[in-house]
Amino acid sequence: MIVKNISQSTPMEFALLMEEVGLERGYIIKNEHGVVGSGGLFNELAKEVAQMKDYRNHEGIFFKWDKETKCMFMVFVHSTVRGQSQGGTRLKYRDYEKLEGAIYDGLRLSKGMTDKNSISKLWWGGGKAIICPVDQAAFDKINDNTRNAIGNKIFTNQELRTTLFKNYGRFVASLGGPYIAAEDMNTTPEDMLTILTVCRYVTCLPASVGGSNNPSRWTADGVFQSMRATINHFEGKHDLTGMTVAIQGVGNVGGPLAEFVLLSGGSLVIFDYDKDACNAIKSYANNAYADKVTIVNTPEEIYAAQCDVFAPCAIGGILNSTTIPTLKCKYVVGAANNQLGNFDEDYKLLRDRNIVYLPDFYINRMGIINCANEQYGRLEDDLKMECKKIYNDQHNGTFALLKEAEAKNITPQEIAIHWATEWGKVPHPIWGHRGIELIKSYCAHLNH
């Protein structure tokens, strides 16, 4: 069966195509023959993926249709040079109404994890996974929740959710080790614990079982340290007194970042679709900082807000040819992954407007460092030290990045990419590039 434009199908249509040819799994890999699929449907999809602008010689993309929960599982392995690919598993349907949207996100995010893990000097490669329900109703059913007294989610369909993460965990386990799962958008440490019951390749577990739990506050702290260093470098200030930071998204990471800014003497302009999250920032510390917090009601207002620092802390792809001309800031320092709409071009638009852009994969790395910390026994002192390194490490701290960019008269983005690319070529000292062999083994098993 030959089907054209498979990436333009909906997740449901793609699932039905797989069922029609009797498949529940498939893959796309890069080998000596080029970018190839597991046969038939996936051969055609491989041709489309190879032409996508964000395909960067990914080592493998693995698919499974989970009919029981009506979800498509997708694991993206960009690189296993420095070790097993590691990156979060996100549960999402919005923006994935077409299969192309999910693949596009997975390609970008997994490449970003290679850069992030390399820049962090972790012995991990880059990967990402997506659990995509076939429609919005299926997602809503899985993710439906209430909140307890301290604001944590309590899922109303816990039995379905448990089944989902067990089935997903079995899929990750079946790959044999080239990818390690972690918490991400709409997934929790408790979901990771469910995965652990059937699969050993998982991190971000609850603290009660020795895990690193939700890394969001550490991520926020790392971003804040980079923000402080940027302000210090360019303006000679040791805190944010008199500065205004516009934060897009005040959820798990943006919320703690907002608190750090207020405690450092700064003022805020904030936007989030979740009005309760905005109001929580406004009322932080019993309304002690209420006069320093301005809430805006639309995305357009946050882009155009008069500020010193713009901090994207929500979805990716938001810095582009439409939004960049509207910015009224001197610096972009935020936590969101893949902030640039066009990775190769949009940082130049910021440069041309004399806006200093700190690359997201460089400054939001504390989340993955937190996950790595749990492998060898978790010590908070290690994490505090890593936050300080983001501020002023002589090899890859923010000051070092900005000084080298100035000395070479190029952007921090270009310096960070150079560092990540060079360090990303260094194979794991014990593991080597074993991930390629694991991928070959999985594919050989699937083909027989």
C-alpha positions as CSV (number, residue, x, y, z in Angstrom):
1,M,0.0,0.0,0.0
2,I,1.4,3.4,-1.0
3,V,-0.1,6.4,0.8
4,K,1.1,9.9,0.0
5,N,1.3,12.8,2.5
6,I,1.0,10.6,5.5
7,S,2.3,13.3,7.8
8,Q,-0.8,15.4,6.9
9,S,-3.1,12.7,8.3
10,T,-4.7,13.1,11.7
11,P,-3.5,10.8,14.5
12,M,-6.8,8.9,14.1
13,E,-6.3,8.5,10.4
14,F,-2.7,7.3,10.9
15,A,-3.9,4.8,13.5
16,L,-6.5,3.5,11.1
17,L,-3.9,3.2,8.3
18,M,-1.7,1.1,10.7
19,E,-4.6,-1.1,11.5
20,E,-5.5,-1.5,7.9
21,V,-2.1,-3.0,7.1
22,G,-2.0,-5.0,10.3
23,L,0.6,-2.9,12.2
24,E,0.8,-1.7,15.7
25,R,4.5,-0.6,15.6
26,G,6.9,0.9,13.1
27,Y,10.1,2.9,12.9
28,I,12.2,5.3,10.9
29,I,15.9,5.1,11.3
30,K,19.1,6.6,9.7
31,N,21.5,3.9,8.4
32,E,24.0,3.3,5.6
33,H,21.1,3.4,3.1
34,G,19.8,6.8,4.2
35,V,16.5,7.5,6.1
36,V,14.5,4.3,5.9
37,G,11.3,2.9,7.4
38,S,10.2,-0.4,8.7
39,G,8.3,-1.1,5.5
40,G,5.3,0.0,3.5
41,L,3.5,2.8,5.3
42,F,6.7,3.7,7.3
43,N,8.9,3.7,4.2
44,E,6.6,6.5,2.8
45,L,6.6,8.4,6.0
46,A,10.4,8.1,6.2
47,K,10.6,10.0,2.9
48,E,8.5,12.8,4.3
49,V,10.4,13.0,7.5
50,A,13.7,13.2,5.7
51,Q,12.5,16.4,4.0
52,M,11.4,18.1,7.2
53,K,13.6,21.1,8.0
54,D,14.0,19.9,11.6
55,Y,15.2,16.5,10.7
56,R,18.8,16.5,11.9
57,N,20.1,13.0,11.1
58,H,18.0,11.6,14.0
59,E,19.1,8.0,14.8
60,G,15.6,6.7,15.2
61,I,11.8,7.5,15.6
62,F,9.7,4.7,17.0
63,F,5.9,4.4,16.8
64,K,3.3,2.3,18.6
65,W,-0.5,2.5,18.3
66,D,-2.0,1.7,21.6
67,K,-5.5,0.8,20.7
68,E,-6.5,0.2,24.4
69,T,-6.1,3.8,25.4
70,K,-6.5,5.4,21.9
71,C,-3.0,6.9,21.9
72,M,-0.1,7.0,19.6
73,F,3.3,6.6,21.3
74,M,6.3,8.2,19.6
75,V,9.9,8.1,20.8
76,F,12.4,10.3,19.1
77,V,16.1,9.5,19.5
78,H,18.3,12.2,18.0
79,S,21.7,11.1,19.3
80,T,23.2,8.4,21.5
81,V,26.8,9.5,21.1
82,R,27.2,10.7,24.7
83,G,25.0,8.0,26.1
84,Q,21.4,6.8,26.2
85,S,19.1,9.5,24.8
86,Q,17.2,11.3,27.6
87,G,14.3,13.7,27.5
88,G,10.8,14.1,28.8
89,T,7.6,12.4,27.7
90,R,4.8,14.8,27.0
91,L,1.1,14.0,26.8
92,K,-0.5,16.4,24.4
93,Y,-3.1,16.8,21.6
94,R,-3.3,20.5,20.9
95,D,-1.0,21.4,17.9
96,Y,-0.9,17.7,17.1
97,E,-4.2,17.7,15.1
98,K,-2.0,16.5,12.2
99,L,0.7,13.9,12.6
100,E,3.1,16.4,11.2
101,G,2.7,18.6,14.3
102,A,3.7,15.8,16.6
103,I,6.7,14.8,14.5
104,Y,7.8,18.4,14.1
105,D,7.7,18.8,17.9
106,G,9.5,15.6,18.6
107,L,12.3,16.3,16.1
108,R,13.0,19.8,17.5
109,L,12.7,18.7,21.1
110,S,15.0,15.7,20.8
111,K,17.7,17.7,19.0
112,G,17.3,20.3,21.7
113,M,17.9,17.7,24.4
114,T,21.2,16.6,22.6
115,D,22.4,20.2,22.8
116,K,21.1,20.6,26.4
117,N,22.7,17.4,27.7
118,S,26.0,18.2,25.9
119,I,26.2,21.8,27.2
120,S,25.5,20.4,30.7
121,K,28.4,17.9,30.3
122,L,26.0,15.0,31.1
123,W,26.7,11.5,29.8
124,W,23.4,11.4,28.0
125,G,22.3,11.8,24.4
126,G,19.2,13.6,23.3
127,G,15.7,12.2,23.0
128,K,12.0,13.0,23.6
129,A,8.8,11.2,23.6
130,I,5.2,12.1,22.8
131,I,2.0,10.4,23.9
132,C,-0.6,11.7,21.4
133,P,-4.3,10.8,21.9
134,V,-6.1,10.5,18.6
135,D,-8.4,13.4,19.4
136,Q,-9.1,16.2,21.9
137,A,-11.8,14.2,23.6
138,A,-9.4,11.3,24.3
139,F,-6.9,13.7,25.7
140,D,-9.5,15.4,27.9
141,K,-10.6,12.0,29.3
142,I,-7.0,11.0,30.2
143,N,-6.1,14.4,31.6
144,D,-9.3,15.4,33.4
145,N,-8.4,16.5,36.9
146,T,-9.4,18.4,40.0
147,R,-7.0,20.1,42.4
148,N,-6.4,19.3,46.1
149,A,-6.0,21.9,48.9
150,I,-2.3,22.6,47.9
151,G,-3.0,22.9,44.2
152,N,-1.7,19.5,43.0
153,K,-3.6,17.6,40.3
154,I,-5.9,14.7,41.2
155,F,-6.8,12.8,38.1
156,T,-10.4,11.7,37.8
157,N,-9.7,8.8,35.4
158,Q,-6.7,7.4,37.3
159,E,-7.4,3.8,36.2
160,L,-7.2,4.9,32.5
161,R,-4.1,6.9,33.2
162,T,-2.4,4.0,35.0
163,T,-3.2,1.7,32.0
164,L,-1.8,4.3,29.6
165,F,1.5,4.7,31.4
166,K,2.0,1.0,31.9
167,N,1.4,0.4,28.2
168,Y,3.7,3.2,27.3
169,G,6.3,1.9,29.7
170,R,6.2,-1.5,28.1
171,F,6.8,0.1,24.8
172,V,9.8,2.1,26.1
173,A,11.2,-1.1,27.7
174,S,10.8,-3.0,24.4
175,L,13.2,-0.6,22.7
176,G,15.9,-2.1,24.8
177,G,17.6,1.1,26.2
178,P,18.3,3.8,23.7
179,Y,15.8,6.1,25.3
180,I,15.2,7.0,29.0
181,A,11.8,8.6,29.8
182,A,11.3,11.6,32.1
183,E,8.5,13.9,33.2
184,D,7.3,16.6,30.8
185,M,4.2,18.5,29.8
186,N,1.0,17.0,31.3
187,T,3.0,14.1,32.9
188,T,4.0,13.8,36.6
189,P,6.5,12.0,38.8
190,E,3.6,9.6,39.8
191,D,3.2,8.7,36.1
192,M,6.9,8.0,36.0
193,L,6.5,5.7,39.0
194,T,3.8,3.8,37.0
195,I,6.2,3.4,34.2
196,L,8.8,2.1,36.6
197,T,6.5,-0.9,37.5
198,V,7.1,-2.2,33.9
199,C,10.2,-0.4,32.7
200,R,13.6,0.5,34.2
201,Y,14.4,3.3,31.7
202,V,12.8,6.2,33.5
203,T,13.7,9.2,35.7
204,C,12.0,12.1,37.5
205,L,10.5,9.6,40.0
206,P,8.9,10.8,43.3
207,A,11.2,11.7,46.1
208,S,9.6,8.9,48.2
209,V,11.4,6.3,46.0
210,G,14.7,8.2,45.7
211,G,13.8,10.2,42.7
212,S,14.3,13.8,41.7
213,N,10.6,14.6,41.6
214,N,9.4,17.6,39.6
215,P,12.4,19.6,38.4
216,S,10.5,22.8,37.7
217,R,11.8,25.0,40.6
218,W,15.4,24.0,39.8
219,T,14.8,24.9,36.1
220,A,13.5,28.3,37.2
221,D,16.5,28.8,39.5
222,G,18.9,28.1,36.6
223,V,17.1,30.5,34.3
224,F,17.1,33.2,37.0
225,Q,20.8,32.8,37.6
226,S,21.4,33.3,33.9
227,M,19.1,36.4,34.0
228,R,21.0,37.8,36.9
229,A,24.3,37.2,35.1
230,T,23.1,38.9,32.0
231,I,21.9,42.0,33.9
232,N,25.2,42.1,35.8
233,H,27.3,41.7,32.6
234,F,25.5,44.5,30.6
235,E,24.3,46.8,33.4
236,G,26.6,46.2,36.4
237,K,23.6,45.4,38.7
238,H,23.7,42.5,41.2
239,D,19.9,42.2,41.5
240,L,16.8,43.2,39.5
241,T,15.9,46.3,41.4
242,G,14.3,48.8,39.0
243,M,14.0,46.1,36.3
244,T,10.8,44.8,34.7
245,V,10.5,41.2,33.5
246,A,7.6,40.1,31.2
247,I,6.9,36.4,31.7
248,Q,4.8,34.4,29.2
249,G,3.4,31.5,31.2
250,V,3.5,31.3,35.0
251,G,3.0,27.6,35.5
252,N,5.4,25.0,36.9
253,V,8.6,27.0,35.8
254,G,7.3,30.5,35.1
255,G,5.6,30.7,38.5
256,P,8.8,30.1,40.6
257,L,10.7,32.3,38.2
258,A,8.3,35.1,38.9
259,E,8.9,34.7,42.6
260,F,12.7,34.9,42.1
261,V,12.2,38.1,40.2
262,L,10.1,39.7,42.9
263,L,12.4,38.6,45.7
264,S,15.3,40.2,43.7
265,G,13.5,43.6,43.6
266,G,12.1,43.3,40.1
267,S,8.6,44.1,38.7
268,L,6.5,41.8,36.6
269,V,4.2,41.8,33.6
270,I,2.7,38.3,33.3
271,F,0.4,36.4,31.0
272,D,-1.1,32.9,31.2
273,Y,-4.3,31.4,29.9
274,D,-4.7,30.1,33.5
275,K,-6.0,33.1,35.3
276,D,-5.7,31.3,38.7
277,A,-2.0,31.0,38.1
278,C,-1.7,34.7,37.3
279,N,-3.7,35.6,40.4
280,A,-1.4,33.4,42.5
281,I,1.6,35.5,41.5
282,K,-0.3,38.7,42.2
283,S,-1.1,37.5,45.7
284,Y,2.3,36.0,46.4
285,A,3.5,36.4,50.0
286,N,0.1,37.7,51.2
287,N,0.0,40.4,48.5
288,A,3.3,41.9,49.6
289,Y,4.3,42.4,45.9
290,A,0.9,43.1,44.4
291,D,1.8,46.6,43.2
292,K,4.8,45.1,41.3
293,V,2.7,42.6,39.3
294,T,0.7,43.6,36.2
295,I,-1.5,40.9,34.5
296,V,-2.2,41.3,30.8
297,N,-5.0,39.4,29.1
298,T,-3.7,38.5,25.6
299,P,-0.5,37.0,24.1
300,E,-0.2,40.1,22.0
301,E,0.1,42.3,25.1
302,I,2.9,40.2,26.7
303,Y,5.0,40.4,23.5
304,A,4.5,44.2,23.3
305,A,5.0,44.8,27.0
306,Q,7.6,47.5,27.9
307,C,10.2,45.6,29.9
308,D,13.9,44.9,30.3
309,V,13.6,41.1,30.0
310,F,11.2,39.0,28.1
311,A,11.0,35.5,29.6
312,P,9.1,32.9,27.5
313,C,8.1,30.1,29.8
314,A,5.3,28.3,28.0
315,I,5.2,26.7,24.5
316,G,7.9,26.7,21.9
317,G,8.2,28.5,18.5
318,I,7.0,31.8,19.8
319,L,10.0,33.9,18.7
320,N,9.5,34.4,15.0
321,S,9.1,36.9,12.2
322,T,5.7,37.9,13.5
323,T,6.4,38.3,17.2
324,I,10.0,39.5,17.3
325,P,9.2,42.9,15.7
326,T,6.7,43.6,18.5
327,L,9.1,43.0,21.4
328,K,10.0,46.0,23.6
329,C,12.8,44.4,25.6
330,K,16.6,44.4,25.8
331,Y,17.1,40.7,26.7
332,V,15.3,37.4,26.1
333,V,15.9,35.0,29.0
334,G,13.3,32.3,29.4
335,A,12.6,28.7,30.2
336,A,10.5,27.4,27.3
337,N,12.0,24.8,25.0
338,N,12.6,25.6,21.4
339,Q,11.6,29.3,21.6
340,L,12.8,30.1,18.1
341,G,10.3,29.4,15.3
342,N,13.1,28.9,12.9
343,F,16.1,27.6,14.7
344,D,18.6,28.6,12.0
345,E,17.3,32.1,11.3
346,D,15.2,33.8,14.0
347,Y,18.1,34.5,16.4
348,K,19.4,36.8,13.7
349,L,16.1,38.8,13.8
350,L,16.7,39.3,17.5
351,R,20.4,40.3,16.9
352,D,19.3,42.8,14.3
353,R,17.1,44.5,16.8
354,N,19.9,44.6,19.4
355,I,18.1,42.2,21.6
356,V,20.4,39.8,23.5
357,Y,19.0,36.3,23.3
358,L,20.2,33.6,25.8
359,P,19.6,30.2,24.1
360,D,16.9,28.2,25.9
361,F,18.7,24.8,25.8
362,Y,21.7,26.6,27.5
363,I,19.9,28.3,30.4
364,N,17.0,25.9,31.2
365,R,19.3,22.9,31.7
366,M,18.8,22.5,35.5
367,G,15.7,20.4,34.8
368,I,17.8,17.7,33.1
369,I,20.6,18.1,35.6
370,N,18.1,17.4,38.3
371,C,17.0,14.2,36.6
372,A,20.7,13.1,36.1
373,N,21.4,13.8,39.8
374,E,19.0,11.0,40.9
375,Q,21.0,8.3,39.0
376,Y,23.8,8.3,41.6
377,G,21.9,9.3,44.7
378,R,20.4,12.7,44.9
379,L,22.1,15.6,46.7
380,E,20.6,19.0,46.8
381,D,24.0,20.6,47.4
382,D,25.0,19.3,44.0
383,L,22.1,21.1,42.4
384,K,22.8,24.3,44.2
385,M,26.4,24.1,42.9
386,E,25.1,23.6,39.3
387,C,22.9,26.7,39.6
388,K,26.0,28.7,40.6
389,K,27.8,27.3,37.5
390,I,25.1,28.6,35.2
391,Y,25.8,32.0,36.7
392,N,29.6,32.0,36.6
393,D,31.3,28.8,35.6
394,Q,34.5,29.7,33.8
395,H,33.9,27.0,31.1
396,N,30.2,27.2,30.3
397,G,28.6,29.8,32.7
398,T,26.6,32.8,31.4
399,F,29.5,35.2,31.9
400,A,31.8,33.0,29.9
401,L,29.1,32.7,27.1
402,L,28.6,36.5,26.9
403,K,32.3,37.3,27.0
404,E,33.1,34.9,24.2
405,A,30.2,36.2,22.1
406,E,31.5,39.7,22.5
407,A,35.1,38.8,21.8
408,K,34.1,37.0,18.6
409,N,31.4,39.5,17.7
410,I,28.8,36.8,17.2
411,T,25.6,35.9,19.1
412,P,25.4,33.8,22.3
413,Q,23.3,31.4,20.3
414,E,26.1,30.7,17.9
415,I,28.6,30.2,20.8
416,A,26.3,27.9,22.6
417,I,25.6,25.8,19.5
418,H,29.3,25.5,18.9
419,W,30.0,24.3,22.4
420,A,27.1,21.9,22.3
421,T,28.1,20.5,18.9
422,E,31.7,20.0,19.9
423,W,31.0,18.4,23.3
424,G,28.2,16.3,21.6
425,K,30.8,14.6,19.5
426,V,32.5,13.1,22.6
427,P,31.3,9.5,23.1
428,H,30.4,8.1,26.5
429,P,33.7,6.9,28.1
430,I,32.3,3.5,29.0
431,W,29.1,3.1,26.9
432,G,30.6,4.4,23.7
433,H,28.0,4.8,20.9
434,R,26.2,1.7,21.9
435,G,22.8,3.2,21.2
436,I,23.2,2.6,17.5
437,E,23.6,-1.2,18.2
438,L,20.5,-1.2,20.5
439,I,18.5,0.5,17.7
440,K,19.8,-2.1,15.2
441,S,18.8,-4.9,17.6
442,Y,15.3,-3.6,18.1
443,C,14.7,-3.2,14.3
444,A,16.1,-6.6,13.6
445,H,13.8,-8.1,16.2
446,L,10.8,-6.2,14.9
447,N,11.5,-7.3,11.3
448,H,11.4,-10.9,12.3
